[in-house]
Amino acid sequence: MDIQRFNQKIRLRHFHALAAVAQQKSISAAAKTLSISQPALSKTLAELKQLCGYDIIIRQGQGVILTHEAQQLLPHALQILNTLQHATDSLFALETSPVQVIRLAALTTVAMGILPRIIDAFHHRNPNVQLQVSTLHNNVLLAALRAREYDLGIGRLAEKKFMDGLEYELLFTEKVKLVVNPAHPLLKGNVSLAAAMNWPVVISPEGTAPWRIAQRILESQACRLPETRIETSSTSLARQLALHYNYVWFVPSGAVREDLLHQALSPLPLVFTDPGEAVGIITPTDALFNTTVERLKTAIREQSQTLNENTFL
C-alpha cells in the first residue's frame, strides 16, 4: 500500500461503501441503502481496492463478504463515520436541535439484566438521541422486526423460518438458574433438583426459552415440574414470588445478575450442563445503514462482553 497516496485519495464514499457492503452482504442491497447505482458502488469499491492494494470483497453464493484485509479496515471506517456524525450533531445542535429516534426491542429477561447498562452507556455518549424501548417476548420481537416496527432488537436465535429477512449477531448464551430467597430452607442442607421440585415453582410459560431449557435440565435428571407450578410471562411477578416467598424460580441468569451480585436472591448450588440458548443483535436485512444504530450496536457489544466475562452468566 502506498500510504501517502492512500491518505491523499481516500474519501468518505469509500468508507460508506465498505460499511454498507459489510452490513448488507450484497452489492445491490448496499447500493440501495446508499441511494446510488450498483455500477457506482462497484466503481467505488474498485477505487478502494486500488488504494489499499488488496481485494475488498469475495463473492459467496448470491452475495458478497469482506476479505480478511477489508475486515481489518472496517472498524476504522466505522469509527471515522461515527466521528463525522458526532461532529455533524454538534455543529447543527444549536441551530436545529436534532433529536434522532432509535427504536429498540429487547427480551423481557434482557430488560431485567443488561439492558439498563446498555442504555446508560449509549445515552451518555449520544445525548441527542431518543431511545424508544419496548420489552417483548421473542416471537413477537421477531415479527415486529420483520415488519420494520423497530430498528434493531436483542433477541434469541429462532428457527430459520422465523429468521427470514433478519440478520443475527451472537452476543452471549443465556442459561437458566434456579434461584430462591436467601432464607429459603433448601439452602440449609444438601439440595438436589428433585428436592427443589417439591417446593412451589415459578417458570415462564410453555414454549418460551426458559421453559425449554428447564425441560431439558429436568429430563436429564429424570425430574418433572410440579403440576401446581406457577407459569407467568411477568418476570417482575416471578421475582416477587421468589424474593418474598419460598418459590423456586427457573430464570435466565442474566435477568437476576444484579440480585445475585447484591445477594437479594441466591442460586441453588446445582450444576447443569445444558448449553442454554443464544441471544444476539437482530436487525432487518434490508435496513438502511444508520451510524447511530451502529453506535447502539457497539454499546450492546461492549456491555455484553462484560456480561460474558462475569461468572454469573
C-alpha positions as CSV (number, residue, x, y, z in Angstrom):
1,M,0.0,0.0,0.0
2,D,1.2,3.5,-0.9
3,I,0.4,5.2,2.4
4,Q,0.8,8.7,1.2
5,R,-1.4,8.1,-1.9
6,F,-4.0,6.4,0.4
7,N,-4.1,9.4,2.7
8,Q,-4.5,11.8,-0.2
9,K,-7.1,9.9,-2.2
10,I,-9.3,8.2,0.4
11,R,-12.8,9.7,0.6
12,L,-15.8,9.2,2.8
13,R,-17.7,7.5,0.0
14,H,-15.1,4.6,0.2
15,F,-15.9,4.2,3.9
16,H,-19.6,4.4,3.4
17,A,-19.3,1.7,0.6
18,L,-17.3,-0.6,2.9
19,A,-19.7,-0.3,5.8
20,A,-22.8,-0.8,3.6
21,V,-21.4,-3.9,1.9
22,A,-20.3,-5.3,5.3
23,Q,-23.8,-4.9,6.6
24,Q,-25.9,-5.9,3.6
25,K,-23.6,-8.7,2.2
26,S,-25.0,-7.8,-1.2
27,I,-23.9,-5.2,-3.8
28,S,-27.4,-4.4,-4.9
29,A,-28.7,-4.1,-1.4
30,A,-25.8,-2.0,-0.3
31,A,-26.2,0.3,-3.3
32,K,-29.9,0.7,-2.4
33,T,-29.1,1.7,1.2
34,L,-26.6,4.3,-0.1
35,S,-29.1,5.6,-2.8
36,I,-26.6,5.0,-5.6
37,S,-26.5,2.7,-8.6
38,Q,-24.8,-0.7,-8.5
39,P,-22.2,0.4,-11.1
40,A,-21.4,3.5,-9.0
41,L,-20.9,1.3,-5.9
42,S,-18.7,-1.2,-7.8
43,K,-16.6,1.7,-9.1
44,T,-16.1,3.0,-5.5
45,L,-15.1,-0.5,-4.3
46,A,-12.7,-0.8,-7.2
47,E,-11.1,2.6,-6.2
48,L,-10.8,1.4,-2.6
49,K,-9.1,-1.8,-3.8
50,Q,-6.6,0.2,-5.8
51,L,-5.9,2.5,-2.9
52,C,-5.5,-0.4,-0.4
53,G,-3.6,-2.8,-2.7
54,Y,-5.8,-5.8,-1.8
55,D,-9.2,-7.2,-2.7
56,I,-12.2,-5.8,-0.7
57,I,-14.9,-8.4,-1.4
58,I,-15.3,-12.0,-2.1
59,R,-18.3,-13.3,-3.9
60,Q,-20.1,-16.0,-2.0
61,G,-23.2,-17.6,-3.4
62,Q,-25.6,-14.9,-4.4
63,G,-23.9,-12.3,-2.1
64,V,-20.5,-11.0,-1.1
65,I,-18.4,-10.8,2.1
66,L,-15.4,-8.7,3.0
67,T,-12.0,-10.1,2.7
68,H,-9.9,-10.6,5.8
69,E,-7.9,-7.5,5.0
70,A,-11.1,-5.4,4.4
71,Q,-12.5,-6.7,7.8
72,Q,-9.4,-5.2,9.5
73,L,-10.2,-1.8,7.8
74,L,-13.9,-1.9,8.7
75,P,-13.7,-0.8,12.4
76,H,-11.6,2.2,11.5
77,A,-14.0,3.1,8.7
78,L,-17.0,2.9,11.2
79,Q,-15.1,5.0,13.7
80,I,-14.5,7.7,11.1
81,L,-18.1,7.7,10.1
82,N,-19.2,7.8,13.7
83,T,-16.9,10.7,14.4
84,L,-18.3,12.6,11.5
85,Q,-21.8,12.0,12.7
86,H,-20.8,13.3,16.1
87,A,-19.3,16.4,14.5
88,T,-22.4,17.0,12.4
89,D,-24.6,16.6,15.5
90,S,-22.5,19.1,17.4
91,L,-22.3,21.6,14.6
92,F,-26.0,21.8,14.0
93,A,-27.2,21.2,17.6
94,L,-27.9,24.9,18.4
95,E,-29.4,25.6,15.0
96,T,-31.8,22.7,14.6
97,S,-31.8,20.8,17.9
98,P,-31.7,17.5,16.2
99,V,-33.1,14.6,18.1
100,Q,-32.8,11.2,16.3
101,V,-35.2,8.5,17.4
102,I,-34.0,4.9,17.5
103,R,-36.5,2.1,18.2
104,L,-35.1,-0.8,20.2
105,A,-36.9,-4.1,21.1
106,A,-35.5,-6.4,23.8
107,L,-36.4,-9.6,25.5
108,T,-38.1,-9.1,28.9
109,T,-35.2,-11.0,30.6
110,V,-32.7,-8.8,28.9
111,A,-34.6,-5.7,30.2
112,M,-34.1,-7.0,33.8
113,G,-30.5,-7.7,33.2
114,I,-28.1,-6.0,30.8
115,L,-30.4,-3.5,29.1
116,P,-30.2,-0.7,31.7
117,R,-26.4,-0.7,31.4
118,I,-26.6,-0.6,27.6
119,I,-29.0,2.3,27.6
120,D,-26.9,4.3,30.1
121,A,-23.6,3.7,28.2
122,F,-25.2,4.6,24.9
123,H,-27.1,7.6,26.2
124,H,-24.0,9.0,27.9
125,R,-22.2,9.1,24.5
126,N,-25.3,10.1,22.5
127,P,-27.3,12.7,24.5
128,N,-29.2,13.9,21.4
129,V,-30.7,10.5,20.6
130,Q,-34.1,9.5,21.8
131,L,-34.4,5.8,22.5
132,Q,-37.8,4.2,22.3
133,V,-37.5,0.9,24.1
134,S,-40.0,-2.0,24.2
135,T,-39.7,-5.3,26.0
136,L,-41.2,-8.2,24.1
137,H,-41.3,-11.9,24.0
138,N,-39.1,-13.4,21.3
139,N,-41.8,-14.5,18.8
140,V,-43.4,-11.0,19.0
141,L,-40.0,-9.3,18.8
142,L,-39.0,-11.2,15.6
143,A,-42.3,-10.5,14.0
144,A,-42.1,-6.8,14.9
145,L,-38.6,-6.5,13.4
146,R,-39.7,-8.2,10.2
147,A,-42.5,-5.6,10.0
148,R,-39.8,-2.9,10.4
149,E,-41.5,-1.6,13.6
150,Y,-38.1,-1.4,15.3
151,D,-34.6,-0.5,14.1
152,L,-33.0,-3.4,15.9
153,G,-33.6,-5.9,18.7
154,I,-31.9,-8.0,21.3
155,G,-33.5,-11.4,21.0
156,R,-33.0,-15.2,20.7
157,L,-31.9,-17.1,17.6
158,A,-35.0,-19.0,16.3
159,E,-35.8,-21.5,13.6
160,K,-34.9,-20.4,10.1
161,K,-38.4,-19.7,9.0
162,F,-38.7,-17.1,11.8
163,M,-35.3,-15.5,10.9
164,D,-36.1,-14.9,7.2
165,G,-35.5,-11.2,6.4
166,L,-33.4,-10.8,9.6
167,E,-29.7,-10.5,10.4
168,Y,-28.4,-12.1,13.6
169,E,-25.2,-11.5,15.5
170,L,-24.4,-13.7,18.6
171,L,-23.8,-11.8,21.9
172,F,-24.0,-14.5,24.5
173,T,-25.6,-17.8,25.5
174,E,-28.5,-17.4,28.0
175,K,-28.5,-20.2,30.6
176,V,-31.1,-20.9,33.3
177,K,-30.5,-20.9,37.1
178,L,-32.8,-21.9,39.9
179,V,-32.9,-19.1,42.5
180,V,-34.6,-18.6,45.8
181,N,-34.6,-16.0,48.6
182,P,-31.5,-16.3,50.9
183,A,-33.6,-17.6,53.8
184,H,-35.1,-20.5,51.8
185,P,-34.9,-23.8,53.7
186,L,-33.4,-25.5,50.6
187,L,-30.1,-23.6,51.2
188,K,-29.7,-25.1,54.7
189,G,-28.6,-28.6,53.6
190,N,-27.7,-30.7,50.6
191,V,-30.0,-30.0,47.8
192,S,-31.0,-31.9,44.6
193,L,-33.1,-30.9,41.7
194,A,-35.7,-33.5,42.8
195,A,-35.9,-31.9,46.2
196,A,-36.3,-28.4,44.7
197,M,-39.3,-29.7,42.6
198,N,-41.1,-30.5,45.9
199,W,-41.3,-26.7,46.5
200,P,-43.6,-24.2,44.7
201,V,-42.1,-23.4,41.3
202,V,-42.4,-20.3,39.1
203,I,-41.4,-20.5,35.5
204,S,-42.0,-18.8,32.1
205,P,-44.9,-20.3,30.0
206,E,-44.5,-23.4,27.9
207,G,-42.8,-22.7,24.6
208,T,-40.5,-20.0,25.9
209,A,-36.7,-20.4,26.1
210,P,-36.6,-20.7,29.9
211,W,-39.2,-23.4,29.7
212,R,-37.3,-25.3,27.0
213,I,-34.0,-25.1,28.9
214,A,-35.7,-26.1,32.2
215,Q,-37.4,-29.1,30.5
216,R,-34.0,-30.3,29.1
217,I,-32.4,-30.0,32.5
218,L,-35.3,-31.8,34.2
219,E,-35.3,-34.6,31.7
220,S,-31.5,-35.1,32.0
221,Q,-32.0,-35.8,35.7
222,A,-35.3,-37.8,35.4
223,C,-37.3,-35.0,37.1
224,R,-40.6,-33.2,36.3
225,L,-42.1,-29.9,37.0
226,P,-44.7,-29.9,39.7
227,E,-48.3,-29.9,38.4
228,T,-49.1,-27.0,40.8
229,R,-46.4,-24.7,39.3
230,I,-47.0,-21.0,38.6
231,E,-46.5,-20.2,34.9
232,T,-46.1,-16.5,34.1
233,S,-44.7,-14.3,31.4
234,S,-44.2,-11.5,34.0
235,T,-40.6,-11.5,35.2
236,S,-41.5,-8.9,37.9
237,L,-44.2,-11.2,39.3
238,A,-41.9,-14.2,39.3
239,R,-39.2,-12.1,41.0
240,Q,-41.6,-11.1,43.8
241,L,-42.6,-14.7,44.4
242,A,-39.0,-15.8,44.7
243,L,-37.9,-12.8,46.7
244,H,-40.6,-12.7,49.3
245,Y,-42.0,-16.2,49.3
246,N,-40.5,-19.7,49.1
247,Y,-40.8,-20.1,45.4
248,V,-38.1,-21.8,43.3
249,W,-37.6,-19.7,40.2
250,F,-36.3,-21.0,36.9
251,V,-34.8,-17.8,35.4
252,P,-32.2,-16.8,32.8
253,S,-29.1,-16.0,34.7
254,G,-28.6,-12.6,33.1
255,A,-32.0,-11.4,34.4
256,V,-31.0,-11.9,38.0
257,R,-27.4,-10.8,37.7
258,E,-27.8,-7.8,40.0
259,D,-29.9,-9.7,42.5
260,L,-27.2,-12.3,42.7
261,L,-24.4,-9.7,43.0
262,H,-26.2,-8.0,45.8
263,Q,-27.4,-11.3,47.4
264,A,-31.1,-10.3,47.2
265,L,-31.6,-13.8,45.7
266,S,-29.4,-16.9,46.0
267,P,-28.8,-19.6,43.4
268,L,-29.4,-23.2,44.4
269,P,-26.0,-25.0,44.4
270,L,-26.8,-27.1,41.4
271,V,-24.6,-27.6,38.3
272,F,-26.2,-28.1,34.9
273,T,-24.5,-28.9,31.6
274,D,-27.3,-27.6,29.4
275,P,-25.7,-25.0,26.9
276,G,-28.6,-22.6,27.1
277,E,-29.9,-20.6,24.1
278,A,-28.3,-17.9,22.0
279,V,-29.1,-14.2,22.4
280,G,-27.9,-11.7,19.9
281,I,-28.4,-8.4,18.0
282,I,-31.2,-8.8,15.4
283,T,-31.8,-6.3,12.5
284,P,-33.9,-6.3,9.4
285,T,-31.7,-7.5,6.5
286,D,-32.6,-4.6,4.2
287,A,-32.3,-1.9,6.9
288,L,-30.7,1.4,5.7
289,F,-27.2,2.0,7.1
290,N,-27.5,4.3,10.1
291,T,-24.4,5.4,12.1
292,T,-26.5,5.9,15.2
293,V,-27.8,2.4,15.1
294,E,-24.2,1.2,14.6
295,R,-23.2,3.2,17.7
296,L,-26.0,1.5,19.7
297,K,-24.8,-1.9,18.4
298,T,-21.3,-1.0,19.7
299,A,-22.7,-0.2,23.1
300,I,-24.6,-3.5,23.1
301,R,-21.5,-5.5,22.2
302,E,-19.4,-3.8,24.8
303,Q,-21.8,-4.4,27.7
304,S,-22.4,-8.0,26.5
305,Q,-18.7,-8.6,26.6
306,T,-18.6,-7.6,30.3
307,L,-21.5,-9.9,30.9
308,N,-19.7,-12.8,29.2
309,E,-16.7,-12.2,31.4
310,N,-18.9,-12.4,34.6
311,T,-19.2,-15.7,36.4
312,F,-22.9,-15.3,36.9
313,L,-23.7,-15.9,33.3
